[in-house]
């Protein structure tokens, strides 16, 4: 998107060349099939630029009025799908400028004074991405709210906590869900931080060196709601850090969704049976009539790789580029657009999906009886009686082996059998081996005791009710 002056033929550079662009090259280099989604942001940026030019006396008031009138007509044509997009005009910027000139004449040709398509496209992408980040934050909040609703229903529902996919210690299902709430909270923080660096105005950098016209970049920044301007003209037109940073934040969002998806898939398996998903998120089999497949979580797990690939693609795109703008940068849009589309659709679906989860508490409790989940509680009990932890660990490990040989739970061994492993076992030992006792004992900040889970949910609701993190 290198900048040149317009001529009467409509090609931005036709006076320099002795033959037309080959049709294959035209298709290969055109970006209008995908960058047309920037159209309204391009119009907004152009109007701010035109108002600045008029304020500075670079164009006349009549020209500004014609540009504003013409842009309103162009915008309406795009909204009503009457606008005629052309590959001959290569990108969204030239398509709009050519139509504007057809509508208002020379005033349209004066619009490009003091700018380049290099700083123009950088501005458009930042405007677009800023809006998309705000939209993603809304979706993340809805997803968090759904997690909170389900967690509150199951703040005291016991389930096994796992390490290495082996039963480890009892937790509550609400506590487990709140872990994903925290992941989403960090995702929102990263998006808010990314937005700050994206919200700088490149316009005014022109092709790479700035412009000789007496422009007012601060005015344009205020018109467009930017926090400030890009400080270096070379960096302004060639920087895509903000896009890469967003792609990294998006990759982490999808990482978290993919982890949750993996658990949903495992939990829904009849071999585990902790949950069931609503039918609207599942499909059947073309050959096996009994099947109910968790297609949405599986696809989300798969689409995470798609987003990761876009991040690597953007990093690779930028790593070898000298300053300033290069045509390579045209390749930044499709991965960025697809990343936003993928994350947006995924979050919208998952906010609804969480609300459709049906929990099976009996299956969760049954699983707790299979893995000696309260063994650590017995070791802690012995430590509190005065036994060094390593000795307590060994005593309980021997007790677990004995329970395995008998095919029973630790509590089912009985007090007499447990005392063979440590004489410190008292009448109160069986209470610490209960699931409820284990959960209740972890009543510290961040623990899985139901009272702490409810406190965490209440605090989280207050955080969400304070409003949009991006605007705080």
C-alpha positions as CSV (number, residue, x, y, z in Angstrom):
1,X,0.0,0.0,0.0
2,X,2.8,2.4,-0.9
3,X,1.5,6.0,-1.4
4,X,1.5,7.9,-4.6
5,X,-0.4,10.8,-6.1
6,X,-3.8,10.2,-7.9
7,X,-4.2,10.9,-11.6
8,X,-7.2,11.2,-13.8
9,X,-7.2,7.4,-14.7
10,X,-8.0,6.5,-11.1
11,X,-4.8,4.5,-10.6
12,X,-2.7,5.9,-7.8
13,X,0.6,5.4,-9.7
14,X,-0.3,5.0,-13.4
15,X,1.7,8.0,-14.6
16,X,4.9,6.2,-13.5
17,X,4.4,3.0,-15.5
18,X,4.4,2.2,-19.2
19,X,2.1,-0.8,-19.1
20,X,-0.9,-1.9,-17.0
21,X,-0.7,-4.3,-14.1
22,X,-1.2,-7.9,-15.2
23,X,-4.6,-9.5,-14.2
24,X,-2.9,-12.2,-12.1
25,X,-0.8,-9.6,-10.4
26,X,-3.8,-7.5,-9.8
27,X,-5.6,-10.4,-8.1
28,X,-2.5,-11.4,-6.2
29,X,-1.8,-7.9,-4.8
30,X,-5.4,-6.7,-4.2
31,X,-6.6,-6.6,-0.6
32,X,-10.1,-5.3,-1.1
33,X,-11.8,-8.7,-0.8
34,X,-10.8,-8.8,2.9
35,X,-9.9,-5.2,4.0
36,X,-13.3,-3.9,3.0
37,X,-14.4,-4.6,6.5
38,X,-12.3,-1.6,7.5
39,X,-14.5,0.7,5.4
40,X,-16.4,2.5,8.1
41,X,-13.2,3.1,10.1
42,X,-11.5,4.3,6.9
43,X,-14.3,6.8,6.5
44,X,-14.1,7.9,10.1
45,X,-10.4,8.5,9.8
46,X,-10.7,10.4,6.6
47,X,-13.3,12.7,8.0
48,X,-11.1,13.5,11.0
49,X,-8.2,14.1,8.6
50,X,-10.3,16.4,6.4
51,X,-11.5,18.4,9.4
52,X,-7.9,18.9,10.5
53,X,-6.9,20.0,7.0
54,X,-9.7,22.6,7.0
55,X,-8.9,23.8,10.5
56,X,-5.3,24.3,9.4
57,X,-6.2,26.1,6.2
58,X,-4.8,23.4,4.0
59,X,-8.1,22.8,2.3
60,X,-11.1,25.2,2.1
61,X,-14.3,25.0,4.0
62,X,-16.2,24.3,0.8
63,X,-13.9,21.3,0.2
64,X,-14.6,20.0,3.7
65,X,-18.3,20.3,3.3
66,X,-18.2,18.4,0.0
67,X,-16.0,15.7,1.5
68,X,-18.4,15.3,4.5
69,X,-21.4,15.2,2.1
70,X,-19.7,12.7,-0.2
71,X,-18.6,10.5,2.6
72,X,-22.1,10.3,4.0
73,X,-23.3,9.1,0.6
74,X,-20.5,6.6,0.4
75,X,-21.2,5.3,3.9
76,X,-24.9,4.9,3.0
77,X,-24.0,3.0,-0.2
78,X,-21.8,0.6,1.8
79,X,-24.5,0.1,4.5
80,X,-27.1,-0.7,1.8
81,X,-24.7,-2.9,-0.1
82,X,-25.0,-0.7,-3.2
83,X,-21.3,0.2,-3.2
84,X,-19.4,-1.3,-6.2
85,X,-16.1,-2.7,-4.9
86,X,-13.4,-3.1,-7.6
87,X,-10.2,-5.1,-7.7
88,X,-8.9,-2.4,-10.1
89,X,-8.8,0.0,-7.1
90,X,-6.8,-2.6,-5.1
91,X,-7.9,-1.8,-1.5
92,X,-10.6,-0.3,0.6
93,X,-8.9,3.1,0.7
94,X,-8.7,3.6,-3.1
95,X,-12.2,2.2,-3.6
96,X,-13.7,4.8,-1.2
97,X,-11.5,7.7,-2.4
98,X,-12.4,7.0,-6.1
99,X,-16.1,6.9,-5.3
100,X,-15.8,10.0,-3.2
101,X,-14.1,11.8,-6.1
102,X,-16.8,10.7,-8.5
103,X,-19.4,12.2,-6.2
104,X,-17.8,15.5,-5.2
105,X,-15.0,16.1,-7.8
106,X,-11.8,17.9,-6.9
107,X,-12.6,18.1,-3.2
108,X,-12.3,14.3,-3.1
109,X,-8.8,14.5,-4.7
110,X,-7.7,17.0,-2.1
111,X,-8.6,14.6,0.8
112,X,-5.3,12.7,0.5
113,X,-3.2,15.8,1.1
114,X,-0.7,15.3,3.9
115,X,-1.2,11.6,4.4
116,X,-0.3,8.2,2.8
117,X,-2.0,4.9,2.6
118,X,0.7,3.7,4.9
119,X,-0.4,5.8,7.8
120,X,-4.0,5.6,6.7
121,X,-4.2,1.8,6.9
122,X,-2.3,1.7,10.2
123,X,-4.9,4.1,11.6
124,X,-7.8,2.1,10.2
125,X,-6.5,-1.2,11.7
126,X,-6.1,0.4,15.1
127,X,-9.5,1.9,15.1
128,X,-11.0,-1.4,14.1
129,X,-9.0,-3.4,16.6
130,X,-9.9,-1.0,19.4
131,X,-13.6,-1.6,18.7
132,X,-13.2,-5.3,18.5
133,X,-11.3,-5.5,21.8
134,X,-14.2,-3.6,23.4
135,X,-16.6,-6.2,22.0
136,X,-14.5,-9.1,23.2
137,X,-14.4,-7.7,26.7
138,X,-18.2,-7.7,26.7
139,X,-18.2,-11.3,25.7
140,X,-15.6,-12.3,28.2
141,X,-17.8,-10.6,30.9
142,X,-20.8,-12.6,29.8
143,X,-18.8,-15.8,29.9
144,X,-17.6,-14.9,33.4
145,X,-21.1,-14.2,34.5
146,X,-22.2,-17.6,33.3
147,X,-19.4,-19.3,35.2
148,X,-20.4,-17.4,38.3
149,X,-24.0,-18.5,38.1
150,X,-23.0,-22.2,37.7
151,X,-20.3,-21.9,40.4
152,X,-22.8,-20.4,42.8
153,X,-25.2,-23.3,42.3
154,X,-22.4,-25.8,43.1
155,X,-20.3,-23.9,45.6
156,X,-20.6,-27.0,48.0
157,X,-20.9,-29.8,45.4
158,X,-17.8,-32.1,46.0
159,X,-15.8,-33.5,43.2
160,X,-12.3,-34.9,42.8
161,X,-9.5,-32.5,42.2
162,X,-6.9,-34.0,39.9
163,X,-3.2,-33.9,39.3
164,X,-1.7,-36.0,36.6
165,X,-5.4,-36.9,35.9
166,X,-5.3,-38.9,39.1
167,X,-7.6,-38.3,42.0
168,X,-5.8,-35.9,44.3
169,X,-7.9,-34.1,46.9
170,X,-11.6,-33.1,47.2
171,X,-12.6,-29.7,45.8
172,X,-16.0,-28.3,45.0
173,X,-17.3,-27.9,41.4
174,X,-17.9,-24.3,42.1
175,X,-14.2,-23.8,43.1
176,X,-13.1,-25.6,40.0
177,X,-15.3,-23.3,37.8
178,X,-13.9,-20.2,39.6
179,X,-10.4,-21.2,38.3
180,X,-11.7,-20.5,34.8
181,X,-13.2,-17.2,36.0
182,X,-9.8,-16.1,37.1
183,X,-8.3,-17.1,33.7
184,X,-10.9,-15.0,32.0
185,X,-10.2,-12.1,34.4
186,X,-6.5,-12.2,33.3
187,X,-7.6,-12.4,29.7
188,X,-9.6,-9.2,30.2
189,X,-6.6,-7.5,31.8
190,X,-4.4,-8.4,28.9
191,X,-6.9,-7.1,26.4
192,X,-7.2,-3.8,28.3
193,X,-3.4,-3.5,28.4
194,X,-3.1,-4.3,24.7
195,X,-5.8,-1.7,23.9
196,X,-3.7,1.1,25.5
197,X,-0.8,0.5,23.1
198,X,-3.1,0.1,20.1
199,X,-4.8,3.4,20.9
200,X,-2.1,5.6,19.5
201,X,-2.6,7.6,16.2
202,X,-0.3,6.8,13.3
203,X,-1.9,9.4,11.0
204,X,0.4,12.2,10.1
205,X,3.4,10.0,9.6
206,X,2.5,10.0,5.9
207,X,4.6,7.5,3.9
208,X,7.4,7.3,6.4
209,X,9.0,10.7,7.0
210,X,6.0,12.9,8.0
211,X,4.7,15.7,5.9
212,X,5.6,19.3,5.0
213,X,2.1,20.5,5.5
214,X,1.3,22.2,8.8
215,X,-0.9,19.4,10.2
216,X,-2.2,19.0,13.7
217,X,-1.9,15.4,14.8
218,X,-3.2,16.0,18.3
219,X,-6.4,17.4,16.9
220,X,-7.0,14.2,14.8
221,X,-6.1,12.0,17.8
222,X,-8.8,13.8,19.9
223,X,-11.3,13.5,17.0
224,X,-10.8,9.8,16.8
225,X,-10.6,9.1,20.5
226,X,-6.9,8.1,20.6
227,X,-4.9,8.5,23.8
228,X,-2.0,10.1,21.9
229,X,0.1,9.9,18.7
230,X,2.8,7.5,17.6
231,X,6.0,9.4,18.4
232,X,8.2,8.4,15.4
233,X,7.0,8.5,11.8
234,X,9.0,5.5,10.7
235,X,7.7,3.4,13.6
236,X,4.2,4.6,13.1
237,X,3.7,3.2,9.6
238,X,5.7,0.0,10.1
239,X,4.7,-1.1,13.6
240,X,2.4,-4.1,14.0
241,X,3.3,-4.8,17.6
242,X,-0.2,-4.0,18.6
243,X,-1.6,-6.7,16.3
244,X,0.9,-9.3,17.5
245,X,0.2,-8.4,21.1
246,X,-3.5,-8.8,20.5
247,X,-2.9,-12.1,18.8
248,X,-0.9,-13.3,21.8
249,X,-3.7,-12.2,24.2
250,X,-6.2,-14.0,21.9
251,X,-4.0,-17.2,21.9
252,X,-4.1,-17.2,25.7
253,X,-7.9,-16.8,25.7
254,X,-8.2,-19.8,23.4
255,X,-5.7,-21.7,25.5
256,X,-8.0,-21.2,28.5
257,X,-11.1,-22.1,26.5
258,X,-9.3,-25.2,25.1
259,X,-8.4,-26.4,28.6
260,X,-12.0,-26.0,29.7
261,X,-13.1,-27.8,26.6
262,X,-10.9,-30.7,27.3
263,X,-12.4,-31.0,30.7
264,X,-15.9,-30.8,29.4
265,X,-15.2,-33.6,26.9
266,X,-13.7,-35.8,29.7
267,X,-16.5,-35.0,32.1
268,X,-19.2,-35.8,29.6
269,X,-17.7,-39.2,28.7
270,X,-19.9,-42.0,30.1
271,X,-16.8,-43.4,31.8
272,X,-16.7,-40.3,34.0
273,X,-20.2,-38.8,33.6
274,X,-19.8,-35.7,35.8
275,X,-21.8,-33.5,33.5
276,X,-24.1,-33.4,30.4
277,X,-24.1,-30.7,27.8
278,X,-27.4,-29.3,26.4
279,X,-28.4,-30.9,23.1
280,X,-27.9,-27.7,21.2
281,X,-24.2,-27.9,21.6
282,X,-23.8,-31.5,20.5
283,X,-24.3,-33.7,17.4
284,X,-25.1,-37.3,16.8
285,X,-23.5,-40.0,14.6
286,X,-24.4,-40.9,11.1
287,X,-24.1,-44.6,12.0
288,X,-24.4,-44.9,15.8
289,X,-27.8,-43.8,16.9
290,X,-26.8,-43.7,20.6
291,X,-24.1,-41.1,20.2
292,X,-24.1,-37.6,21.7
293,X,-20.9,-35.9,20.7
294,X,-19.5,-32.8,22.4
295,X,-18.8,-31.1,19.0
296,X,-18.6,-27.5,20.3
297,X,-15.9,-28.1,22.9
298,X,-14.0,-30.3,20.4
299,X,-14.1,-27.6,17.8
300,X,-13.1,-24.9,20.3
301,X,-10.1,-27.1,21.3
302,X,-9.2,-27.4,17.6
303,X,-9.7,-23.7,16.8
304,X,-7.2,-22.8,19.4
305,X,-4.5,-24.2,17.1
306,X,-5.8,-21.9,14.3
307,X,-5.4,-18.8,16.5
308,X,-1.9,-20.0,17.7
309,X,-1.0,-20.3,14.0
310,X,-2.0,-16.7,13.3
311,X,0.2,-15.5,16.1
312,X,3.2,-17.3,14.7
313,X,2.3,-16.1,11.2
314,X,2.3,-12.4,12.4
315,X,5.6,-12.8,14.2
316,X,7.1,-14.4,11.1
317,X,5.7,-11.7,8.9
318,X,7.4,-8.9,10.9
319,X,10.7,-10.5,11.9
320,X,12.6,-9.8,8.7
321,X,11.2,-6.4,7.6
322,X,13.5,-3.4,7.4
323,X,12.0,0.1,8.1
324,X,9.6,1.4,7.1
325,X,6.5,0.1,5.3
326,X,6.7,-3.0,3.1
327,X,4.0,-4.7,1.0
328,X,4.5,-7.7,3.3
329,X,2.3,-5.9,5.8
330,X,-0.8,-6.4,3.7
331,X,-0.6,-10.0,5.1
332,X,-1.3,-8.8,8.6
333,X,-5.1,-8.4,8.1
334,X,-6.4,-11.8,7.3
335,X,-4.8,-13.5,10.3
336,X,-5.9,-10.6,12.5
337,X,-9.4,-10.6,11.2
338,X,-9.8,-14.4,11.5
339,X,-8.4,-14.3,15.0
340,X,-11.0,-11.8,16.1
341,X,-13.8,-13.7,14.3
342,X,-12.7,-17.0,15.9
343,X,-12.4,-15.7,19.5
344,X,-15.6,-13.7,19.2
345,X,-17.7,-16.7,18.0
346,X,-16.1,-19.0,20.6
347,X,-16.8,-16.7,23.5
348,X,-20.3,-16.0,22.4
349,X,-21.0,-19.8,22.2
350,X,-19.3,-20.6,25.5
351,X,-21.3,-18.1,27.5
352,X,-24.4,-19.9,26.4
353,X,-22.8,-23.4,26.7
354,X,-21.9,-22.9,30.4
355,X,-25.5,-22.1,31.2
356,X,-26.6,-25.3,29.6
357,X,-24.3,-27.6,31.7
358,X,-26.2,-30.2,33.7
359,X,-24.2,-31.4,36.7
360,X,-24.3,-34.9,38.1
361,X,-23.2,-34.6,41.8
362,X,-23.6,-38.4,42.5
363,X,-21.1,-39.3,39.8
364,X,-18.6,-36.7,41.3
365,X,-19.0,-38.1,44.8
366,X,-18.6,-41.6,43.6
367,X,-15.3,-40.7,41.9
368,X,-14.1,-39.3,45.2
369,X,-14.4,-42.8,46.7
370,X,-12.1,-44.3,44.1
371,X,-8.8,-42.4,44.7
372,X,-8.3,-42.0,48.4
373,X,-8.8,-38.3,48.0
374,X,-8.7,-37.5,51.8
375,X,-5.3,-39.2,52.4
376,X,-3.6,-35.9,52.7
377,X,-6.1,-34.9,55.3
378,X,-5.1,-37.9,57.4
379,X,-1.4,-37.0,57.1
380,X,-2.2,-33.4,58.1
381,X,-4.2,-34.8,61.1
382,X,-1.1,-36.8,62.3
383,X,1.1,-33.7,61.9
384,X,-1.2,-31.7,64.1
385,X,-0.9,-34.5,66.6
386,X,2.9,-34.0,66.6
387,X,4.2,-36.4,64.0
388,X,6.8,-35.0,61.5
389,X,5.2,-34.6,58.1
390,X,7.5,-37.0,56.3
391,X,6.7,-39.7,58.9
392,X,3.0,-38.9,58.6
393,X,3.2,-39.2,54.8
394,X,4.8,-42.6,55.1
395,X,2.3,-43.9,57.6
396,X,-0.7,-42.8,55.5
397,X,1.0,-44.3,52.3
398,X,1.1,-47.6,54.1
399,X,-2.5,-47.3,55.1
400,X,-3.5,-46.5,51.5
401,X,-1.7,-49.7,50.4
402,X,-3.6,-51.7,52.9
403,X,-6.9,-50.2,51.8
404,X,-6.1,-51.0,48.2
405,X,-5.4,-54.6,49.1
406,X,-8.8,-54.8,50.8
407,X,-10.6,-52.8,48.1
408,X,-12.0,-50.3,50.5
409,X,-11.7,-46.6,51.4
410,X,-9.4,-45.4,54.2
411,X,-12.3,-44.6,56.5
412,X,-13.6,-48.2,55.9
413,X,-10.5,-49.7,57.4
414,X,-11.7,-48.7,60.8
415,X,-9.9,-47.0,63.7
416,X,-8.2,-50.1,64.9
417,X,-6.6,-50.8,61.5
418,X,-5.5,-47.2,61.1
419,X,-3.8,-47.2,64.6
420,X,-1.5,-50.0,63.3
421,X,0.1,-47.3,61.1
422,X,0.2,-44.7,63.8
423,X,-0.8,-44.8,67.5
424,X,-1.7,-41.1,67.2
425,X,-5.0,-42.0,65.4
426,X,-7.8,-41.0,67.7
427,X,-11.6,-41.2,67.7
428,X,-11.8,-37.9,65.7
429,X,-9.7,-39.3,62.8
430,X,-12.7,-40.5,60.8
431,X,-14.2,-37.0,60.6
432,X,-11.1,-35.7,58.8
433,X,-11.4,-38.6,56.3
434,X,-14.8,-37.4,55.3
435,X,-15.2,-35.3,52.1
436,X,-17.1,-32.6,53.9
437,X,-14.5,-32.4,56.6
438,X,-11.7,-32.2,54.0
439,X,-13.5,-29.3,52.2
440,X,-14.4,-27.4,55.4
441,X,-10.8,-27.5,56.6
442,X,-9.6,-25.4,53.6
443,X,-11.3,-22.3,54.8
444,X,-8.5,-19.8,53.9
445,X,-8.5,-17.2,51.2
446,X,-8.5,-19.0,47.8
447,X,-9.3,-22.3,49.4
448,X,-12.0,-24.8,48.4
449,X,-14.2,-24.6,51.5
450,X,-17.8,-23.8,50.4
451,X,-17.8,-20.6,52.5
452,X,-14.6,-19.4,50.7
453,X,-16.0,-20.3,47.3
454,X,-19.2,-18.3,48.0
455,X,-17.0,-15.4,49.2
456,X,-15.0,-15.6,46.0
457,X,-18.1,-15.6,43.9
458,X,-19.5,-12.6,45.8
459,X,-16.3,-10.6,45.3
460,X,-16.2,-11.6,41.6
461,X,-19.8,-10.4,41.1
462,X,-18.8,-7.0,42.6
463,X,-15.9,-6.8,40.2
464,X,-18.1,-7.5,37.2
465,X,-20.8,-5.0,38.4
466,X,-18.3,-2.2,38.6
467,X,-18.3,-2.0,34.8
468,X,-16.1,-2.4,31.9
469,X,-12.5,-3.1,32.7
470,X,-11.4,-1.5,29.5
471,X,-13.0,1.8,30.5
472,X,-11.8,1.8,34.2
